[in-house]
Amino acid sequence: MSSTAATTTSPVVSGTTPLPANSSSSSSSLNSTSATELAGNFQTFLTLLTTQLQNQDPLDPLDTNQFTQQLVEFASVEQQLKTNDSLTTLVSLQQTAQATQALQFVGKTAVVNGNTAALTNSQATWELNIPAASTVKINIANSTGQTVYSNTYSASAGNNQAFTWSGKGNDGTQWPDGQYTLTATATDSSGNSVGITTQLQGTVSSVDLTQSPPLLTINGQTYTVNQIQSIAN
């Protein structure tokens, strides 16, 4: 790819040619307390009901239908609490499974959707998914939003086209290692806008299990497991 404007940087985009210059614990405690209170109330209710039935006036018997209705209501609430306990257990098992899955990614090279990559040892790489041959304008900004590099390239259609930036700005400045964000806009030969998505590839260096779902750290950025598009190795 040949640049549209004189530049001291030497980005590489495979398949392209540069143009010439131009809180779970509290919930569990609450459920446990509610269950204990309900059990106590239920036992008290049964004791009172039994005592009243044993000592009722034969000429003015107690309304057993009312007692039966109350008994059914207590049993219904008890069943709901048991269901909540079961759901809490299922959520806990799911969180454990997520943590186990996340730990398996440590040390693996993962591909995720994103446009902020780490410049390390004067090299940062993005992967571009370009649906049609087009003219692509690349802008790269630092963590403060300042544009540090821009150029225009002709690109062929294709996914996972690597764009590597050496860290040099248009004026030849070598920018320090850090996080840089790439923005790609494109138009085809008919002048229509072409949508471009960017992906990043990096090693999963750590997992934060205190978060739910767990967060994976890749090139200094955090992602959830469901944001991983593929595992390279």
C-alpha positions, 0 to 999 in steps of 0.5 A: 500500500502506498501513502497519499501523503509523505509520512515517516511511518510504515504501517502495514495492511495485508491485502492493501496498497497505500495511495500516493501522497495525500451483590450476591452475599446480601441476597443470600443472607436475606433469603436465609433470614426470611426462611428462618422467620417463615419457619418460626411463624409457620410452626407458631401458626400450627401450634395455635391452630392445633390448640384452638381445634382441641379447645373449641366450643362444640356449640360454636366450632371454629371456621376450619375453612379459614384455617385451611386457607391460611395453611395453604397460603403459608405453604405457598410462601414457603414453596416460593422461598424454596424456589428462590433458594434453588435459583440462588444456587443455580446462579452461584453454579453459573458464576462458578462455571464462568470463572472456570471458563475465564481462567482457561483463557489466561495465556491464550491469544484471543481476538476481540472486537475493539479499536483501542490497542496497546503500542508496545515496543513501537508497534500496535496492530489492529485487524480490519474487516473490509466488506468491499474494495474501497479507499480507507482513511485511517486516523489514530488518536492517543488516550487524550483524543489527540490525532497522532497519525492519519493516512489514506489507503486503497484496500481490497475486500477481506476480513482480518486484514492486519494494520500495523502502526510503528508509533510514528506520527505524520511529522516523524514524532515517535509516540510513546508506548500506551493505548491508541484508538484507531478509526477507519472510514471508507468509500468504494469506487462509487462513492458509497460509504463502506462499513469497517469493523476493527478487532484486536488480538492479544494475550489474556494476561489476567482474569478479575474474578471479583467481577460478575461476569469475570473480566479478562485483561488483554493488552491493558483493556478488560473484556468479558468472556462473551466479547471474545470472538475467537482464540488464536491458540 
